[in-house]
Amino acid sequence: MPARLRRARPPGRSAARPADRRESPPGERVQKLLAAAGIGSRREVERWIREGRLKINGEVPELGTKLAPSDRITLDGRPVRLHAPLGREARVLLFHRSPGSALDLKAAASRAAEHLRSPRSGGRWLAIQPLPPVDGGLEILTDDGSWAHKISRGAHALTVDFVLRMRGALNEGLLEEFRAAAESDSEPMQILKADATYGAGLNHWLAVTVRATRSAQVRHWWAARGFIVSRLMRVRFGPIHLARELPRGHSRAMLAGERSALVHEVDAARAAQAAAVDTD
């Protein structure tokens, strides 16, 4: 039989054996990689791109551009170094913030690093569901944008405990009305529990358990009924409690067991909500 004819190759092009064909692995999208490094949230990175502030190799990228290991990233002309590469375990801190004091992420992270004798993170610290400046209590901080995004997406499904110090004429009728409240300022509320400790005179402490409800909604509900909320503290976020051993203005590393419990509860709560929607 005649030999098979081979297709002629253009001059200068060598044949590539299948074993020699090595495709470089696809890179991560710029929004995901910078968020994972704690540089900024995905939405912030997208805004920087639209404003022309973020550049890759001197050019403004498109949304969703994938990065290669050799790419040079700059923000406002300054180099961006990815101190928190993908795969590194996220740093997570528990911070006890005083009511009325702004959340200083850098200061909280630096104090924790000094106390724990751990290296300071070069990336940006993010807060999980941060409280308004007027309120205080438990804040959860991390330098991993992907971890922050995962927990924040499921935070609405977690139960949260607040304690309030109020001044006003409180009675059981108002408490029942609050427990049955379904919205505040046209926003949905879920009040699961509300117990009052009657103090001296018109001052009261109120312990509240909520889901998918912001501290500002609780504060506004009582303010609309003539109560002065002089203090509101978050003392529990899902399975994470604000311990008495953590003084105001101090932070500590979240324990591995606490981190696992938080991730598990977020996943379980989201799954339960999805199942409830499917059965409706």
Contacts in CASP RR format, 6 or more apart in sequence:
PFRMAT RR
TARGET T0000
AUTHOR 0000-0000-0000
METHOD contacts of the structure
MODEL  1
MPARLRRARPPGRSAARPADRRESPPGERVQKLLAAAGIGSRREVERWIR
EGRLKINGEVPELGTKLAPSDRITLDGRPVRLHAPLGREARVLLFHRSPG
SALDLKAAASRAAEHLRSPRSGGRWLAIQPLPPVDGGLEILTDDGSWAHK
ISRGAHALTVDFVLRMRGALNEGLLEEFRAAAESDSEPMQILKADATYGA
GLNHWLAVTVRATRSAQVRHWWAARGFIVSRLMRVRFGPIHLARELPRGH
SRAMLAGERSALVHEVDAARAAQAAAVDTD
9 15 0 8 1.000
24 68 0 8 1.000
26 66 0 8 1.000
27 66 0 8 1.000
27 67 0 8 1.000
27 68 0 8 1.000
28 36 0 8 1.000
28 66 0 8 1.000
28 67 0 8 1.000
28 86 0 8 1.000
29 64 0 8 1.000
29 65 0 8 1.000
29 66 0 8 1.000
29 67 0 8 1.000
30 45 0 8 1.000
30 49 0 8 1.000
30 54 0 8 1.000
30 56 0 8 1.000
30 61 0 8 1.000
30 64 0 8 1.000
30 65 0 8 1.000
30 66 0 8 1.000
30 67 0 8 1.000
30 73 0 8 1.000
31 42 0 8 1.000
31 45 0 8 1.000
31 46 0 8 1.000
31 63 0 8 1.000
31 64 0 8 1.000
32 42 0 8 1.000
32 146 0 8 1.000
33 67 0 8 1.000
33 82 0 8 1.000
33 86 0 8 1.000
34 40 0 8 1.000
34 45 0 8 1.000
34 73 0 8 1.000
34 80 0 8 1.000
34 82 0 8 1.000
35 41 0 8 1.000
35 42 0 8 1.000
35 45 0 8 1.000
35 145 0 8 1.000
35 146 0 8 1.000
35 148 0 8 1.000
35 149 0 8 1.000
36 84 0 8 1.000
36 85 0 8 1.000
36 86 0 8 1.000
36 144 0 8 1.000
36 145 0 8 1.000
36 146 0 8 1.000
37 82 0 8 1.000
37 83 0 8 1.000
37 84 0 8 1.000
37 85 0 8 1.000
37 123 0 8 1.000
37 145 0 8 1.000
38 84 0 8 1.000
38 123 0 8 1.000
38 124 0 8 1.000
38 125 0 8 1.000
38 126 0 8 1.000
38 143 0 8 1.000
38 144 0 8 1.000
38 145 0 8 1.000
39 45 0 8 1.000
39 75 0 8 1.000
39 80 0 8 1.000
39 82 0 8 1.000
39 123 0 8 1.000
39 124 0 8 1.000
40 124 0 8 1.000
40 126 0 8 1.000
40 145 0 8 1.000
41 126 0 8 1.000
41 145 0 8 1.000
41 148 0 8 1.000
41 149 0 8 1.000
42 149 0 8 1.000
45 54 0 8 1.000
46 63 0 8 1.000
48 54 0 8 1.000
48 75 0 8 1.000
49 60 0 8 1.000
49 61 0 8 1.000
49 62 0 8 1.000
49 63 0 8 1.000
50 63 0 8 1.000
52 60 0 8 1.000
53 75 0 8 1.000
53 76 0 8 1.000
54 60 0 8 1.000
54 61 0 8 1.000
54 73 0 8 1.000
54 74 0 8 1.000
54 75 0 8 1.000
54 80 0 8 1.000
55 61 0 8 1.000
55 73 0 8 1.000
55 74 0 8 1.000
55 75 0 8 1.000
55 77 0 8 1.000
56 65 0 8 1.000
56 67 0 8 1.000
56 71 0 8 1.000
56 72 0 8 1.000
56 73 0 8 1.000
57 71 0 8 1.000
57 72 0 8 1.000
58 72 0 8 1.000
58 74 0 8 1.000
67 73 0 8 1.000
72 79 0 8 1.000
73 79 0 8 1.000
73 80 0 8 1.000
73 82 0 8 1.000
74 80 0 8 1.000
81 122 0 8 1.000
83 121 0 8 1.000
83 122 0 8 1.000
83 123 0 8 1.000
84 90 0 8 1.000
84 121 0 8 1.000
84 122 0 8 1.000
84 123 0 8 1.000
84 143 0 8 1.000
84 144 0 8 1.000
86 146 0 8 1.000
88 144 0 8 1.000
90 142 0 8 1.000
90 143 0 8 1.000
90 144 0 8 1.000
90 145 0 8 1.000
90 146 0 8 1.000
90 147 0 8 1.000
91 121 0 8 1.000
91 142 0 8 1.000
91 143 0 8 1.000
91 144 0 8 1.000
91 253 0 8 1.000
92 140 0 8 1.000
92 141 0 8 1.000
92 142 0 8 1.000
92 144 0 8 1.000
92 147 0 8 1.000
92 253 0 8 1.000
92 254 0 8 1.000
92 259 0 8 1.000
93 108 0 8 1.000
93 109 0 8 1.000
93 112 0 8 1.000
93 125 0 8 1.000
93 140 0 8 1.000
93 141 0 8 1.000
93 142 0 8 1.000
93 251 0 8 1.000
93 252 0 8 1.000
93 253 0 8 1.000
93 254 0 8 1.000
94 138 0 8 1.000
94 139 0 8 1.000
94 140 0 8 1.000
94 141 0 8 1.000
94 240 0 8 1.000
94 242 0 8 1.000
94 246 0 8 1.000
94 251 0 8 1.000
94 252 0 8 1.000
94 253 0 8 1.000
94 254 0 8 1.000
94 258 0 8 1.000
95 103 0 8 1.000
95 108 0 8 1.000
95 112 0 8 1.000
95 138 0 8 1.000
95 139 0 8 1.000
95 140 0 8 1.000
95 141 0 8 1.000
95 249 0 8 1.000
95 250 0 8 1.000
95 251 0 8 1.000
96 137 0 8 1.000
96 138 0 8 1.000
96 139 0 8 1.000
96 242 0 8 1.000
96 246 0 8 1.000
96 247 0 8 1.000
96 248 0 8 1.000
96 249 0 8 1.000
96 250 0 8 1.000
96 251 0 8 1.000
97 103 0 8 1.000
97 108 0 8 1.000
97 131 0 8 1.000
97 136 0 8 1.000
97 137 0 8 1.000
97 138 0 8 1.000
97 139 0 8 1.000
97 248 0 8 1.000
97 249 0 8 1.000
98 136 0 8 1.000
98 137 0 8 1.000
98 248 0 8 1.000
98 249 0 8 1.000
99 134 0 8 1.000
99 135 0 8 1.000
99 136 0 8 1.000
99 137 0 8 1.000
99 231 0 8 1.000
99 232 0 8 1.000
99 233 0 8 1.000
100 133 0 8 1.000
100 134 0 8 1.000
100 135 0 8 1.000
100 136 0 8 1.000
101 133 0 8 1.000
101 136 0 8 1.000
102 133 0 8 1.000
103 127 0 8 1.000
103 130 0 8 1.000
103 131 0 8 1.000
103 133 0 8 1.000
103 139 0 8 1.000
105 124 0 8 1.000
105 125 0 8 1.000
105 126 0 8 1.000
105 127 0 8 1.000
105 141 0 8 1.000
106 125 0 8 1.000
108 125 0 8 1.000
108 139 0 8 1.000
108 141 0 8 1.000
108 249 0 8 1.000
108 251 0 8 1.000
109 120 0 8 1.000
109 121 0 8 1.000
109 125 0 8 1.000
109 141 0 8 1.000
109 143 0 8 1.000
109 251 0 8 1.000
110 120 0 8 1.000
111 249 0 8 1.000
111 250 0 8 1.000
111 251 0 8 1.000
112 118 0 8 1.000
112 251 0 8 1.000
112 252 0 8 1.000
112 253 0 8 1.000
113 119 0 8 1.000
113 120 0 8 1.000
113 121 0 8 1.000
115 250 0 8 1.000
115 251 0 8 1.000
115 252 0 8 1.000
116 252 0 8 1.000
116 253 0 8 1.000
118 253 0 8 1.000
121 143 0 8 1.000
122 143 0 8 1.000
123 143 0 8 1.000
124 143 0 8 1.000
125 141 0 8 1.000
125 142 0 8 1.000
125 143 0 8 1.000
126 141 0 8 1.000
126 142 0 8 1.000
126 143 0 8 1.000
126 144 0 8 1.000
126 145 0 8 1.000
126 148 0 8 1.000
127 139 0 8 1.000
127 140 0 8 1.000
127 141 0 8 1.000
128 139 0 8 1.000
128 140 0 8 1.000
128 141 0 8 1.000
128 142 0 8 1.000
128 148 0 8 1.000
128 151 0 8 1.000
128 152 0 8 1.000
128 155 0 8 1.000
128 237 0 8 1.000
129 140 0 8 1.000
129 152 0 8 1.000
129 155 0 8 1.000
129 237 0 8 1.000
130 139 0 8 1.000
131 137 0 8 1.000
131 139 0 8 1.000
131 215 0 8 1.000
131 234 0 8 1.000
132 215 0 8 1.000
132 216 0 8 1.000
134 219 0 8 1.000
134 232 0 8 1.000
135 215 0 8 1.000
135 216 0 8 1.000
135 219 0 8 1.000
135 232 0 8 1.000
135 233 0 8 1.000
135 234 0 8 1.000
136 232 0 8 1.000
136 233 0 8 1.000
136 234 0 8 1.000
137 233 0 8 1.000
137 234 0 8 1.000
137 235 0 8 1.000
137 242 0 8 1.000
138 234 0 8 1.000
138 235 0 8 1.000
138 236 0 8 1.000
138 237 0 8 1.000
138 240 0 8 1.000
138 241 0 8 1.000
138 242 0 8 1.000
139 234 0 8 1.000
140 151 0 8 1.000
140 237 0 8 1.000
140 240 0 8 1.000
140 254 0 8 1.000
141 251 0 8 1.000
142 148 0 8 1.000
150 263 0 8 1.000
150 266 0 8 1.000
151 262 0 8 1.000
151 263 0 8 1.000
151 266 0 8 1.000
153 270 0 8 1.000
154 266 0 8 1.000
154 269 0 8 1.000
154 270 0 8 1.000
155 237 0 8 1.000
155 266 0 8 1.000
156 211 0 8 1.000
156 212 0 8 1.000
157 211 0 8 1.000
157 212 0 8 1.000
157 266 0 8 1.000
157 269 0 8 1.000
157 270 0 8 1.000
157 272 0 8 1.000
157 273 0 8 1.000
158 211 0 8 1.000
158 237 0 8 1.000
158 238 0 8 1.000
158 265 0 8 1.000
158 266 0 8 1.000
158 269 0 8 1.000
159 192 0 8 1.000
159 209 0 8 1.000
159 210 0 8 1.000
159 211 0 8 1.000
159 236 0 8 1.000
159 238 0 8 1.000
160 209 0 8 1.000
160 210 0 8 1.000
160 211 0 8 1.000
160 213 0 8 1.000
160 234 0 8 1.000
160 236 0 8 1.000
160 237 0 8 1.000
160 238 0 8 1.000
161 207 0 8 1.000
161 208 0 8 1.000
161 209 0 8 1.000
161 234 0 8 1.000
161 235 0 8 1.000
161 236 0 8 1.000
162 207 0 8 1.000
162 208 0 8 1.000
162 210 0 8 1.000
162 215 0 8 1.000
162 218 0 8 1.000
162 232 0 8 1.000
162 233 0 8 1.000
162 234 0 8 1.000
162 235 0 8 1.000
163 205 0 8 1.000
163 206 0 8 1.000
163 207 0 8 1.000
163 208 0 8 1.000
163 231 0 8 1.000
163 232 0 8 1.000
163 233 0 8 1.000
163 235 0 8 1.000
164 205 0 8 1.000
164 206 0 8 1.000
164 208 0 8 1.000
164 218 0 8 1.000
164 219 0 8 1.000
164 222 0 8 1.000
164 229 0 8 1.000
164 231 0 8 1.000
164 232 0 8 1.000
164 233 0 8 1.000
165 203 0 8 1.000
165 204 0 8 1.000
165 205 0 8 1.000
165 206 0 8 1.000
165 229 0 8 1.000
165 230 0 8 1.000
165 231 0 8 1.000
165 232 0 8 1.000
166 203 0 8 1.000
166 204 0 8 1.000
166 205 0 8 1.000
166 206 0 8 1.000
166 222 0 8 1.000
166 227 0 8 1.000
166 228 0 8 1.000
166 229 0 8 1.000
166 230 0 8 1.000
167 202 0 8 1.000
167 203 0 8 1.000
167 204 0 8 1.000
167 227 0 8 1.000
167 228 0 8 1.000
167 230 0 8 1.000
168 202 0 8 1.000
168 204 0 8 1.000
168 226 0 8 1.000
168 227 0 8 1.000
168 228 0 8 1.000
169 202 0 8 1.000
170 196 0 8 1.000
170 198 0 8 1.000
170 202 0 8 1.000
170 204 0 8 1.000
170 206 0 8 1.000
170 227 0 8 1.000
174 225 0 8 1.000
175 194 0 8 1.000
175 196 0 8 1.000
178 191 0 8 1.000
178 194 0 8 1.000
178 221 0 8 1.000
178 222 0 8 1.000
179 191 0 8 1.000
179 193 0 8 1.000
179 194 0 8 1.000
180 191 0 8 1.000
181 189 0 8 1.000
181 191 0 8 1.000
181 221 0 8 1.000
182 188 0 8 1.000
182 189 0 8 1.000
182 190 0 8 1.000
183 189 0 8 1.000
184 213 0 8 1.000
184 217 0 8 1.000
184 218 0 8 1.000
184 220 0 8 1.000
184 221 0 8 1.000
185 217 0 8 1.000
185 220 0 8 1.000
187 214 0 8 1.000
187 217 0 8 1.000
188 212 0 8 1.000
188 213 0 8 1.000
189 210 0 8 1.000
189 212 0 8 1.000
189 213 0 8 1.000
189 217 0 8 1.000
189 218 0 8 1.000
189 221 0 8 1.000
190 210 0 8 1.000
190 211 0 8 1.000
190 212 0 8 1.000
190 213 0 8 1.000
191 208 0 8 1.000
191 209 0 8 1.000
191 210 0 8 1.000
191 213 0 8 1.000
192 209 0 8 1.000
192 210 0 8 1.000
192 211 0 8 1.000
193 207 0 8 1.000
193 208 0 8 1.000
193 209 0 8 1.000
194 206 0 8 1.000
194 207 0 8 1.000
194 208 0 8 1.000
194 209 0 8 1.000
195 206 0 8 1.000
195 207 0 8 1.000
196 204 0 8 1.000
196 205 0 8 1.000
196 206 0 8 1.000
196 207 0 8 1.000
197 204 0 8 1.000
197 205 0 8 1.000
197 206 0 8 1.000
197 207 0 8 1.000
198 204 0 8 1.000
199 205 0 8 1.000
208 218 0 8 1.000
210 218 0 8 1.000
215 232 0 8 1.000
215 234 0 8 1.000
218 232 0 8 1.000
219 229 0 8 1.000
219 232 0 8 1.000
222 229 0 8 1.000
223 229 0 8 1.000
233 242 0 8 1.000
234 242 0 8 1.000
235 241 0 8 1.000
235 242 0 8 1.000
236 242 0 8 1.000
237 262 0 8 1.000
238 262 0 8 1.000
238 265 0 8 1.000
239 258 0 8 1.000
239 261 0 8 1.000
239 262 0 8 1.000
239 265 0 8 1.000
240 254 0 8 1.000
240 258 0 8 1.000
240 261 0 8 1.000
240 262 0 8 1.000
246 252 0 8 1.000
254 262 0 8 1.000
END
